[in-house]
Amino acid sequence: MIAVTNRDTEITASNTLSLTSGRDTNLRGAEVSGNTVDANVGRDLNIQS
């Protein structure tokens, strides 16, 4: 299993932001924005400020 950790990350899209993960996804201190945000997560999506 490969784990990637990015903290306090900002991702901005002018139109649609797509996020794909085959397993659990943790957003800790992350900011994602776009006209539409589409998250396709294989298991749990956890959002923490």
PDB file of N, CA, C and O in Angstrom:
ATOM      1  N   MET A   1       0.838  -1.177   0.000  1.00  0.00           N
ATOM      2  CA  MET A   1       0.000   0.000   0.000  1.00  0.00           C
ATOM      3  C   MET A   1       0.885   1.244   0.000  1.00  0.00           C
ATOM      4  O   MET A   1       1.871   1.310   0.735  1.00  0.00           O
ATOM      5  N   ILE A   2       0.537   2.211  -0.812  1.00  0.00           N
ATOM      6  CA  ILE A   2       1.260   3.473  -0.882  1.00  0.00           C
ATOM      7  C   ILE A   2       0.416   4.547  -0.208  1.00  0.00           C
ATOM      8  O   ILE A   2      -0.767   4.704  -0.510  1.00  0.00           O
ATOM      9  N   ALA A   3       1.033   5.278   0.700  1.00  0.00           N
ATOM     10  CA  ALA A   3       0.335   6.376   1.369  1.00  0.00           C
ATOM     11  C   ALA A   3       1.019   7.685   1.004  1.00  0.00           C
ATOM     12  O   ALA A   3       2.245   7.786   1.048  1.00  0.00           O
ATOM     13  N   VAL A   4       0.233   8.673   0.648  1.00  0.00           N
ATOM     14  CA  VAL A   4       0.752   9.994   0.313  1.00  0.00           C
ATOM     15  C   VAL A   4       0.140  10.985   1.287  1.00  0.00           C
ATOM     16  O   VAL A   4      -1.073  10.991   1.500  1.00  0.00           O
ATOM     17  N   THR A   5       0.979  11.820   1.876  1.00  0.00           N
ATOM     18  CA  THR A   5       0.494  12.808   2.830  1.00  0.00           C
ATOM     19  C   THR A   5       0.904  14.198   2.376  1.00  0.00           C
ATOM     20  O   THR A   5       2.089  14.479   2.194  1.00  0.00           O
ATOM     21  N   ASN A   6      -0.079  15.061   2.196  1.00  0.00           N
ATOM     22  CA  ASN A   6       0.132  16.481   1.941  1.00  0.00           C
ATOM     23  C   ASN A   6      -0.732  17.218   2.942  1.00  0.00           C
ATOM     24  O   ASN A   6      -1.917  16.914   3.082  1.00  0.00           O
ATOM     25  N   ARG A   7      -0.161  18.176   3.634  1.00  0.00           N
ATOM     26  CA  ARG A   7      -0.931  18.934   4.619  1.00  0.00           C
ATOM     27  C   ARG A   7      -0.949  20.399   4.235  1.00  0.00           C
ATOM     28  O   ARG A   7      -0.005  20.918   3.639  1.00  0.00           O
ATOM     29  N   ASP A   8      -2.050  21.058   4.592  1.00  0.00           N
ATOM     30  CA  ASP A   8      -2.231  22.482   4.317  1.00  0.00           C
ATOM     31  C   ASP A   8      -2.010  22.788   2.840  1.00  0.00           C
ATOM     32  O   ASP A   8      -1.284  23.718   2.487  1.00  0.00           O
ATOM     33  N   THR A   9      -2.644  21.995   1.989  1.00  0.00           N
ATOM     34  CA  THR A   9      -2.527  22.123   0.542  1.00  0.00           C
ATOM     35  C   THR A   9      -3.722  22.885  -0.005  1.00  0.00           C
ATOM     36  O   THR A   9      -4.842  22.725   0.481  1.00  0.00           O
ATOM     37  N   GLU A  10      -3.484  23.720  -1.021  1.00  0.00           N
ATOM     38  CA  GLU A  10      -4.561  24.453  -1.680  1.00  0.00           C
ATOM     39  C   GLU A  10      -4.610  24.048  -3.146  1.00  0.00           C
ATOM     40  O   GLU A  10      -3.612  24.153  -3.858  1.00  0.00           O
ATOM     41  N   ILE A  11      -5.781  23.583  -3.597  1.00  0.00           N
ATOM     42  CA  ILE A  11      -5.982  23.194  -4.993  1.00  0.00           C
ATOM     43  C   ILE A  11      -7.180  23.975  -5.515  1.00  0.00           C
ATOM     44  O   ILE A  11      -8.262  23.925  -4.929  1.00  0.00           O
ATOM     45  N   THR A  12      -6.988  24.698  -6.618  1.00  0.00           N
ATOM     46  CA  THR A  12      -8.046  25.518  -7.192  1.00  0.00           C
ATOM     47  C   THR A  12      -8.213  25.183  -8.663  1.00  0.00           C
ATOM     48  O   THR A  12      -7.232  25.084  -9.400  1.00  0.00           O
ATOM     49  N   ALA A  13      -9.455  25.007  -9.090  1.00  0.00           N
ATOM     50  CA  ALA A  13      -9.773  24.768 -10.501  1.00  0.00           C
ATOM     51  C   ALA A  13     -10.739  25.853 -10.956  1.00  0.00           C
ATOM     52  O   ALA A  13     -11.614  26.267 -10.196  1.00  0.00           O
ATOM     53  N   SER A  14     -10.584  26.314 -12.192  1.00  0.00           N
ATOM     54  CA  SER A  14     -11.479  27.356 -12.693  1.00  0.00           C
ATOM     55  C   SER A  14     -12.862  26.809 -13.017  1.00  0.00           C
ATOM     56  O   SER A  14     -13.837  27.561 -13.020  1.00  0.00           O
ATOM     57  N   ASN A  15     -12.963  25.506 -13.290  1.00  0.00           N
ATOM     58  CA  ASN A  15     -14.257  24.914 -13.608  1.00  0.00           C
ATOM     59  C   ASN A  15     -14.515  23.710 -12.704  1.00  0.00           C
ATOM     60  O   ASN A  15     -15.062  23.874 -11.613  1.00  0.00           O
ATOM     61  N   THR A  16     -14.134  22.506 -13.132  1.00  0.00           N
ATOM     62  CA  THR A  16     -14.399  21.291 -12.357  1.00  0.00           C
ATOM     63  C   THR A  16     -13.114  20.735 -11.768  1.00  0.00           C
ATOM     64  O   THR A  16     -12.131  20.530 -12.480  1.00  0.00           O
ATOM     65  N   LEU A  17     -13.125  20.493 -10.471  1.00  0.00           N
ATOM     66  CA  LEU A  17     -12.005  19.850  -9.797  1.00  0.00           C
ATOM     67  C   LEU A  17     -12.404  18.405  -9.542  1.00  0.00           C
ATOM     68  O   LEU A  17     -13.409  18.149  -8.879  1.00  0.00           O
ATOM     69  N   SER A  18     -11.629  17.456 -10.060  1.00  0.00           N
ATOM     70  CA  SER A  18     -11.915  16.031  -9.872  1.00  0.00           C
ATOM     71  C   SER A  18     -10.851  15.419  -8.982  1.00  0.00           C
ATOM     72  O   SER A  18      -9.655  15.610  -9.198  1.00  0.00           O
ATOM     73  N   LEU A  19     -11.301  14.682  -7.982  1.00  0.00           N
ATOM     74  CA  LEU A  19     -10.423  14.008  -7.033  1.00  0.00           C
ATOM     75  C   LEU A  19     -10.789  12.533  -7.039  1.00  0.00           C
ATOM     76  O   LEU A  19     -11.943  12.182  -6.791  1.00  0.00           O
ATOM     77  N   THR A  20      -9.810  11.653  -7.322  1.00  0.00           N
ATOM     78  CA  THR A  20     -10.058  10.216  -7.375  1.00  0.00           C
ATOM     79  C   THR A  20      -9.106   9.502  -6.436  1.00  0.00           C
ATOM     80  O   THR A  20      -7.898   9.741  -6.457  1.00  0.00           O
ATOM     81  N   SER A  21      -9.663   8.617  -5.605  1.00  0.00           N
ATOM     82  CA  SER A  21      -8.870   7.827  -4.676  1.00  0.00           C
ATOM     83  C   SER A  21      -9.500   6.446  -4.576  1.00  0.00           C
ATOM     84  O   SER A  21     -10.719   6.328  -4.445  1.00  0.00           O
ATOM     85  N   GLY A  22      -8.692   5.415  -4.634  1.00  0.00           N
ATOM     86  CA  GLY A  22      -9.208   4.059  -4.556  1.00  0.00           C
ATOM     87  C   GLY A  22      -9.466   3.581  -3.143  1.00  0.00           C
ATOM     88  O   GLY A  22     -10.077   2.530  -2.946  1.00  0.00           O
ATOM     89  N   ARG A  23      -9.007   4.339  -2.150  1.00  0.00           N
ATOM     90  CA  ARG A  23      -9.171   3.921  -0.755  1.00  0.00           C
ATOM     91  C   ARG A  23      -9.604   5.117   0.087  1.00  0.00           C
ATOM     92  O   ARG A  23     -10.242   6.041  -0.419  1.00  0.00           O
ATOM     93  N   ASP A  24      -9.258   5.098   1.368  1.00  0.00           N
ATOM     94  CA  ASP A  24      -9.604   6.209   2.255  1.00  0.00           C
ATOM     95  C   ASP A  24      -8.900   7.486   1.795  1.00  0.00           C
ATOM     96  O   ASP A  24      -7.770   7.444   1.310  1.00  0.00           O
ATOM     97  N   THR A  25      -9.584   8.617   1.954  1.00  0.00           N
ATOM     98  CA  THR A  25      -9.014   9.912   1.609  1.00  0.00           C
ATOM     99  C   THR A  25      -9.181  10.835   2.800  1.00  0.00           C
ATOM    100  O   THR A  25     -10.285  10.995   3.320  1.00  0.00           O
ATOM    101  N   ASN A  26      -8.082  11.447   3.234  1.00  0.00           N
ATOM    102  CA  ASN A  26      -8.085  12.355   4.376  1.00  0.00           C
ATOM    103  C   ASN A  26      -7.643  13.735   3.912  1.00  0.00           C
ATOM    104  O   ASN A  26      -6.537  13.895   3.398  1.00  0.00           O
ATOM    105  N   LEU A  27      -8.501  14.727   4.091  1.00  0.00           N
ATOM    106  CA  LEU A  27      -8.154  16.116   3.797  1.00  0.00           C
ATOM    107  C   LEU A  27      -7.990  16.821   5.133  1.00  0.00           C
ATOM    108  O   LEU A  27      -8.971  17.088   5.826  1.00  0.00           O
ATOM    109  N   ARG A  28      -6.747  17.123   5.494  1.00  0.00           N
ATOM    110  CA  ARG A  28      -6.438  17.764   6.778  1.00  0.00           C
ATOM    111  C   ARG A  28      -5.865  19.146   6.513  1.00  0.00           C
ATOM    112  O   ARG A  28      -4.730  19.279   6.055  1.00  0.00           O
ATOM    113  N   GLY A  29      -6.636  20.151   6.796  1.00  0.00           N
ATOM    114  CA  GLY A  29      -6.187  21.516   6.568  1.00  0.00           C
ATOM    115  C   GLY A  29      -6.096  21.861   5.095  1.00  0.00           C
ATOM    116  O   GLY A  29      -5.469  22.859   4.739  1.00  0.00           O
ATOM    117  N   ALA A  30      -6.700  21.071   4.234  1.00  0.00           N
ATOM    118  CA  ALA A  30      -6.638  21.291   2.792  1.00  0.00           C
ATOM    119  C   ALA A  30      -7.793  22.175   2.339  1.00  0.00           C
ATOM    120  O   ALA A  30      -8.872  22.163   2.931  1.00  0.00           O
ATOM    121  N   GLU A  31      -7.549  22.938   1.284  1.00  0.00           N
ATOM    122  CA  GLU A  31      -8.595  23.736   0.661  1.00  0.00           C
ATOM    123  C   GLU A  31      -8.709  23.311  -0.789  1.00  0.00           C
ATOM    124  O   GLU A  31      -7.733  23.382  -1.537  1.00  0.00           O
ATOM    125  N   VAL A  32      -9.890  22.871  -1.192  1.00  0.00           N
ATOM    126  CA  VAL A  32     -10.147  22.541  -2.593  1.00  0.00           C
ATOM    127  C   VAL A  32     -11.314  23.395  -3.056  1.00  0.00           C
ATOM    128  O   VAL A  32     -12.318  23.515  -2.354  1.00  0.00           O
ATOM    129  N   SER A  33     -11.184  23.991  -4.240  1.00  0.00           N
ATOM    130  CA  SER A  33     -12.262  24.843  -4.738  1.00  0.00           C
ATOM    131  C   SER A  33     -12.350  24.765  -6.249  1.00  0.00           C
ATOM    132  O   SER A  33     -11.360  24.542  -6.946  1.00  0.00           O
ATOM    133  N   GLY A  34     -13.550  24.955  -6.725  1.00  0.00           N
ATOM    134  CA  GLY A  34     -13.844  24.976  -8.150  1.00  0.00           C
ATOM    135  C   GLY A  34     -15.322  25.244  -8.323  1.00  0.00           C
ATOM    136  O   GLY A  34     -16.078  25.218  -7.352  1.00  0.00           O
ATOM    137  N   ASN A  35     -15.743  25.502  -9.553  1.00  0.00           N
ATOM    138  CA  ASN A  35     -17.164  25.667  -9.820  1.00  0.00           C
ATOM    139  C   ASN A  35     -17.915  24.420  -9.371  1.00  0.00           C
ATOM    140  O   ASN A  35     -19.005  24.506  -8.805  1.00  0.00           O
ATOM    141  N   THR A  36     -17.314  23.253  -9.634  1.00  0.00           N
ATOM    142  CA  THR A  36     -17.833  21.960  -9.196  1.00  0.00           C
ATOM    143  C   THR A  36     -16.675  21.154  -8.636  1.00  0.00           C
ATOM    144  O   THR A  36     -15.608  21.105  -9.247  1.00  0.00           O
ATOM    145  N   VAL A  37     -16.864  20.522  -7.489  1.00  0.00           N
ATOM    146  CA  VAL A  37     -15.862  19.619  -6.924  1.00  0.00           C
ATOM    147  C   VAL A  37     -16.457  18.220  -6.941  1.00  0.00           C
ATOM    148  O   VAL A  37     -17.489  17.965  -6.321  1.00  0.00           O
ATOM    149  N   ASP A  38     -15.792  17.308  -7.664  1.00  0.00           N
ATOM    150  CA  ASP A  38     -16.264  15.929  -7.828  1.00  0.00           C
ATOM    151  C   ASP A  38     -15.242  15.000  -7.181  1.00  0.00           C
ATOM    152  O   ASP A  38     -14.115  14.886  -7.662  1.00  0.00           O
ATOM    153  N   ALA A  39     -15.631  14.333  -6.091  1.00  0.00           N
ATOM    154  CA  ALA A  39     -14.731  13.419  -5.383  1.00  0.00           C
ATOM    155  C   ALA A  39     -15.230  11.988  -5.551  1.00  0.00           C
ATOM    156  O   ALA A  39     -16.345  11.663  -5.143  1.00  0.00           O
ATOM    157  N   ASN A  40     -14.405  11.137  -6.151  1.00  0.00           N
ATOM    158  CA  ASN A  40     -14.703   9.717  -6.317  1.00  0.00           C
ATOM    159  C   ASN A  40     -13.747   8.970  -5.393  1.00  0.00           C
ATOM    160  O   ASN A  40     -12.588   8.741  -5.739  1.00  0.00           O
ATOM    161  N   VAL A  41     -14.243   8.593  -4.214  1.00  0.00           N
ATOM    162  CA  VAL A  41     -13.414   7.996  -3.173  1.00  0.00           C
ATOM    163  C   VAL A  41     -13.848   6.550  -2.971  1.00  0.00           C
ATOM    164  O   VAL A  41     -15.037   6.265  -2.832  1.00  0.00           O
ATOM    165  N   GLY A  42     -12.869   5.632  -2.955  1.00  0.00           N
ATOM    166  CA  GLY A  42     -13.170   4.210  -2.847  1.00  0.00           C
ATOM    167  C   GLY A  42     -13.717   3.782  -1.502  1.00  0.00           C
ATOM    168  O   GLY A  42     -14.480   2.818  -1.423  1.00  0.00           O
ATOM    169  N   ARG A  43     -13.340   4.482  -0.440  1.00  0.00           N
ATOM    170  CA  ARG A  43     -13.814   4.104   0.894  1.00  0.00           C
ATOM    171  C   ARG A  43     -14.272   5.348   1.634  1.00  0.00           C
ATOM    172  O   ARG A  43     -15.243   5.983   1.224  1.00  0.00           O
ATOM    173  N   ASP A  44     -13.590   5.711   2.723  1.00  0.00           N
ATOM    174  CA  ASP A  44     -14.023   6.836   3.556  1.00  0.00           C
ATOM    175  C   ASP A  44     -13.394   8.145   3.100  1.00  0.00           C
ATOM    176  O   ASP A  44     -12.229   8.180   2.705  1.00  0.00           O
ATOM    177  N   LEU A  45     -14.182   9.232   3.157  1.00  0.00           N
ATOM    178  CA  LEU A  45     -13.696  10.585   2.932  1.00  0.00           C
ATOM    179  C   LEU A  45     -13.767  11.306   4.267  1.00  0.00           C
ATOM    180  O   LEU A  45     -14.853  11.479   4.821  1.00  0.00           O
ATOM    181  N   ASN A  46     -12.604  11.733   4.798  1.00  0.00           N
ATOM    182  CA  ASN A  46     -12.518  12.428   6.081  1.00  0.00           C
ATOM    183  C   ASN A  46     -12.005  13.836   5.832  1.00  0.00           C
ATOM    184  O   ASN A  46     -10.972  14.024   5.189  1.00  0.00           O
ATOM    185  N   ILE A  47     -12.731  14.829   6.343  1.00  0.00           N
ATOM    186  CA  ILE A  47     -12.345  16.226   6.184  1.00  0.00           C
ATOM    187  C   ILE A  47     -12.124  16.806   7.569  1.00  0.00           C
ATOM    188  O   ILE A  47     -13.003  16.746   8.428  1.00  0.00           O
ATOM    189  N   GLN A  48     -10.919  17.379   7.780  1.00  0.00           N
ATOM    190  CA  GLN A  48     -10.552  17.928   9.089  1.00  0.00           C
ATOM    191  C   GLN A  48      -9.946  19.304   8.879  1.00  0.00           C
ATOM    192  O   GLN A  48      -9.046  19.471   8.056  1.00  0.00           O
ATOM    193  N   SER A  49     -10.444  20.303   9.630  1.00  0.00           N
ATOM    194  CA  SER A  49      -9.896  21.652   9.500  1.00  0.00           C
ATOM    195  C   SER A  49      -8.698  21.840  10.388  1.00  0.00           C
ATOM    196  O   SER A  49      -8.106  22.920  10.406  1.00  0.00           O
TER     197      SER A  49
END
